[in-house]
Every structure is written in C-alpha cells, then in structure tokens.
Amino acid sequence: MRTALLVTACLSSLMLTSACATDRGERRAAFRGAVIGAAGGAAVSAIAGGDVAQGAAIGAAGGAVIGAVTHDGRRRDVYRDNRGREYWEDDRGRRRYVRH
C-alpha cells in the first residue's frame, strides 16, 4: 500500500510540474528536481522515523519547483509586469510567463 501511495504521489507531482513548465529544458529540470527531491524526502523521513511516502511526496513537490526555477543550474530572476503577471527572461531575452 505504501509503495502504491508513494508512486502515485510522485507521479502526480511530476505531471503537475511538467504541465506548468514552458519548455522542454524546464520540464527536464523539473523532472530531475522532483526525482532528487523524492529520494531525499524519503531518506530524511525514513531516518527521522516519519512516513516515507509523505516525505517523498513533499520532497518531490519541492524538488520539482526548485528544479524548474533553477533550470540548467542557473537561478532565474522572476519579474512582475504592469499587469501583475510573473515572468522570467530566457537566454534570448524573451519573456516566459510563470504559470500557477
């Protein structure tokens, strides 16, 4: 039961973050972050004596967000336009809007 819950939680967070990513590189970075976060969250939870599935789900969600924001190992500065929408600029200077 725990394994099924863990797999479901990880896949759900991966699908959610990949749906919010704007390009292929960002989706890859979010996926890598989610996988690393899930492993780290499960390990910390197991060491601390908590629920491993819950730790993995929290780690996957956090890792995916961090992976998408720090795409290619670089931190992205997020700006706000005059309408209040958040965006970041890619390497070519184009605006990429953040989807929530």
trRosetta pair geometry for C-beta under 8 A, 3 or more apart (Angstrom, degrees):
i j d omega theta_ij theta_ji phi_ij phi_ji
1 4 5.9 -57 -151 36 31 109
1 5 6.4 29 153 -17 65 108
2 5 5.6 -58 -148 40 32 111
2 6 6.1 35 154 -22 67 107
2 52 6.6 57 177 64 130 107
2 53 5.2 -145 -163 -43 81 124
3 6 5.6 -53 -145 36 31 113
3 7 6.3 28 157 -16 65 106
4 7 5.9 -54 -145 38 30 108
4 8 6.2 30 156 -18 64 110
5 8 5.7 -57 -145 39 28 112
5 9 6.2 28 158 -19 65 108
5 53 4.6 25 104 -160 111 154
6 9 5.9 -56 -145 37 27 109
6 10 6.3 22 158 -15 63 109
6 42 7.4 49 -142 -99 128 126
6 52 6.9 -20 -88 116 129 92
6 53 4.2 -117 -73 -118 81 87
6 56 5.2 35 -145 68 98 150
6 57 7.4 -133 -131 -49 53 87
7 10 5.9 -58 -145 40 28 109
7 11 6.1 24 160 -14 65 111
8 11 6.0 -58 -142 41 26 107
8 12 6.1 29 158 -22 63 109
9 12 5.8 -55 -146 34 27 113
9 13 6.5 21 159 -13 63 106
9 53 6.3 125 12 177 144 89
9 56 6.5 114 89 97 128 95
9 57 3.5 -64 166 -96 138 111
9 60 6.8 141 131 40 89 141
10 13 6.1 -59 -150 38 29 105
10 14 6.3 28 154 -19 65 109
10 34 7.0 127 -161 158 80 108
10 38 5.1 39 -113 -115 114 151
10 56 6.3 -44 -66 145 104 111
10 57 6.9 -116 -60 -97 56 61
10 60 5.0 -169 -122 -91 70 164
11 14 5.6 -55 -144 38 32 112
11 15 6.3 31 158 -18 67 106
12 15 6.0 -57 -148 37 28 107
12 16 6.3 28 155 -19 63 109
13 16 5.6 -54 -145 36 33 113
13 17 6.3 22 161 -10 67 108
13 34 5.8 170 115 -141 109 124
13 38 7.9 165 64 -72 139 111
13 57 6.6 157 -31 -157 133 67
13 60 4.4 126 75 121 151 112
13 61 4.6 -115 -133 -78 134 70
13 64 5.7 -174 154 -7 102 148
14 17 6.3 -61 -145 42 27 101
14 18 6.0 21 161 -14 65 112
14 30 7.8 137 -142 128 60 97
14 31 6.1 52 -145 -118 104 75
14 34 5.1 155 -89 121 80 164
14 60 7.0 -62 -49 177 78 121
14 64 6.8 -162 -100 -95 48 137
15 18 6.0 -58 -138 41 27 106
15 19 6.2 32 158 -24 63 108
16 19 5.9 -59 -153 32 26 111
16 20 6.7 15 154 -11 62 110
16 61 8.0 -1 70 -119 134 87
16 64 7.7 93 80 121 90 160
17 20 5.7 -60 -148 40 37 108
17 21 6.4 48 152 -36 68 100
17 27 7.9 143 124 -134 82 61
17 30 4.3 -167 143 174 121 132
17 31 7.6 178 93 -65 119 50
17 34 6.2 -176 39 -60 149 130
17 61 7.8 171 -48 -136 120 52
17 64 3.7 -127 -56 166 167 131
17 65 6.9 -126 -112 -63 124 53
17 67 7.8 65 164 65 149 110
17 68 6.1 -147 -172 -42 110 133
18 21 5.5 -40 -145 18 38 118
18 27 4.7 57 -137 -144 83 102
18 30 6.1 179 -77 89 59 132
18 31 6.5 36 -77 -65 109 94
20 30 7.8 154 69 -115 93 164
20 68 7.2 7 98 -137 105 166
20 99 4.7 -159 -149 83 78 107
20 100 7.5 40 -134 -106 126 13
21 26 4.0 175 -162 112 106 105
21 27 4.1 166 89 -73 155 68
21 29 7.9 155 -126 54 135 87
21 30 5.2 -131 -67 -2 130 143
21 68 5.7 -134 -96 -124 95 117
22 26 5.7 41 46 42 67 155
22 96 5.1 167 81 -169 164 115
22 97 7.5 134 -87 59 143 56
22 99 7.2 146 -67 -5 91 111
23 26 5.0 93 56 10 72 105
23 27 7.2 -135 99 -6 37 89
23 90 7.9 59 -6 -103 151 138
23 96 7.4 -66 -17 -129 110 143
24 27 5.7 -55 -150 35 32 111
24 28 6.4 33 153 -19 65 105
25 28 5.6 -53 -149 36 33 113
25 29 6.3 31 154 -18 66 106
25 71 5.9 83 129 -171 101 117
25 72 6.4 -4 172 -50 126 103
26 29 5.6 -53 -145 38 32 111
26 30 6.2 34 154 -19 65 106
26 68 5.5 50 -175 -143 92 79
26 71 5.1 -45 -102 -102 70 135
27 30 5.7 -54 -146 38 31 112
27 31 6.2 34 153 -22 65 106
28 31 5.6 -54 -148 35 30 113
28 32 6.4 28 155 -16 65 105
29 32 5.8 -52 -145 38 31 110
29 33 6.2 32 154 -18 63 108
29 67 4.4 177 148 165 73 88
29 68 5.9 137 97 -92 104 36
29 70 7.1 -157 177 84 132 60
29 71 4.5 -165 12 -119 169 64
29 72 6.6 -77 -81 -32 134 47
30 33 5.7 -56 -146 39 30 112
30 34 6.2 32 154 -22 64 107
30 64 4.7 40 -173 -163 84 79
30 65 7.7 38 -131 -67 93 20
30 67 4.7 150 -105 95 29 113
30 68 4.1 23 -81 -64 101 94
31 34 5.7 -55 -148 34 29 111
31 35 6.5 27 155 -17 64 105
31 64 7.4 29 -77 -118 22 91
31 67 7.2 -131 39 129 31 156
32 35 5.9 -56 -148 36 31 109
32 36 6.2 24 157 -11 66 109
32 67 5.5 166 72 -139 78 139
33 36 5.9 -59 -144 43 29 106
33 37 5.8 29 157 -19 66 113
33 63 4.0 180 157 158 73 75
33 64 5.1 149 93 -94 106 25
33 65 7.3 -129 128 46 144 33
33 66 5.2 -177 -157 75 137 80
33 67 2.0 -141 -18 -37 132 121
33 68 6.9 -104 30 -17 148 60
33 70 7.8 124 -84 52 134 98
34 37 5.7 -56 -139 41 26 111
34 38 6.1 30 159 -23 63 106
34 60 4.5 38 -166 -164 82 79
34 61 7.5 38 -122 -68 90 20
34 63 5.0 153 -94 92 25 105
34 64 3.8 27 -70 -69 97 95
34 67 6.6 -84 -21 17 64 145
35 38 5.9 -52 -146 32 27 110
35 39 6.6 23 156 -14 61 106
35 60 7.5 36 -70 -120 22 89
35 63 7.3 -125 43 124 33 145
36 39 5.9 -57 -150 38 31 109
36 40 6.1 26 155 -14 66 111
36 63 5.3 -178 74 -154 79 141
36 67 7.7 135 37 -70 113 122
37 40 5.7 -58 -142 43 30 109
37 41 5.8 29 160 -19 67 110
37 59 3.9 179 159 159 74 73
37 60 5.1 153 93 -92 106 24
37 61 7.3 -126 127 45 145 34
37 62 5.2 -179 -152 75 140 80
37 63 1.9 -146 -27 -24 128 128
37 64 6.6 -97 30 -19 145 61
37 66 7.2 137 -69 36 128 117
37 67 7.8 -114 -20 -25 118 112
38 41 5.8 -54 -140 39 26 110
38 42 6.2 25 159 -18 62 108
38 56 4.5 38 -163 -168 79 84
38 57 7.5 34 -119 -71 89 23
38 59 5.1 151 -92 94 24 106
38 60 3.8 28 -70 -70 95 96
38 63 6.7 -99 -19 31 60 144
39 42 6.0 -57 -147 37 27 108
39 43 6.3 25 156 -18 63 109
39 56 7.6 38 -65 -125 21 92
39 59 7.3 -129 46 129 33 145
40 43 5.7 -57 -145 37 30 110
40 44 6.2 25 160 -15 66 107
40 59 5.1 -178 75 -154 81 138
40 63 7.2 136 37 -70 119 130
41 44 6.0 -54 -142 39 29 106
41 45 6.1 27 159 -17 63 112
41 55 4.2 178 157 156 82 73
41 56 5.0 154 91 -98 109 26
41 57 7.3 -122 120 43 151 33
41 58 5.3 173 -147 73 143 80
41 59 2.0 -145 -25 -26 123 128
41 60 6.7 -92 25 -19 142 61
41 62 7.5 131 -67 38 127 116
41 63 7.7 -120 -22 -22 113 117
42 45 5.8 -60 -145 41 27 111
42 46 6.2 28 157 -21 65 108
42 52 5.0 43 -150 -170 83 87
42 53 7.8 25 -109 -81 95 24
42 55 5.3 140 -93 97 33 107
42 56 3.9 24 -64 -74 97 97
42 59 6.7 -103 -17 31 62 147
43 46 5.8 -55 -146 35 28 109
43 47 6.3 25 157 -16 64 107
43 55 7.9 -142 39 134 34 136
44 47 5.8 -56 -147 39 30 109
44 48 6.0 19 158 -10 66 114
44 55 6.0 -163 73 -167 84 133
44 59 7.5 145 31 -74 115 131
45 48 5.9 -62 -140 46 27 105
45 50 4.2 -86 -158 73 83 104
45 51 6.3 -51 180 76 131 39
45 52 5.1 157 101 -107 122 43
45 54 6.7 162 -132 74 153 78
45 55 2.5 -131 -37 -35 141 159
45 56 7.1 -91 24 -30 142 64
46 49 7.8 42 180 -69 27 25
46 50 7.7 -83 -57 53 22 67
46 52 5.2 32 -69 -97 88 105
46 55 7.3 -134 -23 56 63 156
48 55 7.9 150 44 -91 116 144
50 54 6.8 -90 146 69 109 115
50 55 5.8 115 93 -51 118 118
51 54 4.0 54 92 17 116 114
51 55 6.5 168 89 -14 60 86
52 55 5.7 -58 -147 39 31 112
52 56 6.2 31 156 -20 66 107
53 56 5.7 -54 -146 36 30 111
53 57 6.4 30 155 -19 64 106
54 57 5.8 -53 -146 35 31 111
54 58 6.4 27 157 -14 65 107
55 58 6.0 -56 -145 40 29 107
55 59 6.0 28 156 -17 64 112
56 59 5.7 -58 -143 42 29 112
56 60 6.1 31 157 -23 65 107
57 60 5.8 -52 -144 34 28 111
57 61 6.5 25 157 -16 62 105
58 61 6.0 -56 -149 36 30 108
58 62 6.3 23 157 -11 64 111
59 62 5.9 -60 -143 44 29 107
59 63 5.8 28 160 -19 66 114
60 63 5.8 -57 -138 41 25 110
60 64 6.2 29 161 -23 62 107
61 64 6.0 -55 -149 32 26 111
61 65 6.7 23 156 -15 61 106
62 65 5.9 -58 -152 36 32 109
62 66 6.3 24 156 -12 67 110
63 66 5.7 -57 -142 42 31 108
63 67 5.9 35 157 -23 67 109
64 67 5.6 -53 -143 37 28 114
64 68 6.4 26 158 -17 63 106
65 68 6.0 -57 -149 36 28 107
65 69 6.3 20 157 -13 64 111
66 69 5.9 -60 -144 41 30 108
66 70 6.0 -4 167 11 68 113
67 70 6.6 -71 -133 55 22 85
67 71 7.5 67 157 -83 56 54
68 71 6.4 0 -169 -61 34 93
69 75 7.2 2 141 -145 89 61
69 76 5.7 -135 -174 40 61 105
69 78 7.7 -54 -138 -44 102 118
70 73 6.4 3 155 -139 98 17
70 74 6.5 174 -167 76 65 28
70 75 5.5 -26 -112 -92 85 53
70 76 7.0 -154 -93 -1 33 82
71 74 6.7 -27 79 56 62 82
71 76 6.4 34 26 -38 98 123
76 88 4.4 15 171 -151 122 151
77 88 6.5 146 77 -129 48 93
77 89 7.9 -2 66 26 91 90
78 86 5.2 9 175 -174 112 111
78 87 7.1 155 -156 77 68 23
78 88 5.3 -55 -100 -69 60 95
78 98 6.3 16 -140 -41 122 143
79 86 7.1 153 80 -152 37 60
79 87 5.7 -29 65 67 87 76
79 88 6.9 136 14 -94 81 43
79 89 7.7 27 10 -24 125 93
80 84 6.0 -14 -173 -144 111 35
80 85 7.0 152 -151 74 64 31
80 86 5.6 -36 -94 -95 70 62
80 87 7.7 137 -102 20 24 74
81 84 7.2 -51 69 16 66 17
81 85 5.2 -5 37 57 107 85
81 87 6.2 37 -32 9 105 121
81 95 7.8 39 -64 -151 126 151
85 97 5.7 -22 158 -140 121 117
85 98 7.8 172 171 45 77 79
86 97 6.9 112 85 -159 53 67
86 98 4.2 -25 97 36 107 124
87 95 4.5 5 170 -169 147 99
87 96 6.1 148 -161 73 85 39
87 97 4.7 -48 -96 -98 92 54
87 98 6.3 -154 -90 -9 33 80
88 95 7.6 140 73 -152 27 56
88 96 5.5 -26 65 62 77 95
88 98 6.9 74 -9 -55 93 97
89 93 5.7 -12 -174 -143 119 36
89 94 6.7 147 -151 69 70 31
89 95 6.1 -42 -96 -93 70 49
89 96 7.2 149 -110 13 19 84
90 93 7.2 -54 69 15 66 17
90 94 5.2 -6 37 56 108 86
90 96 5.6 78 -41 -24 99 122
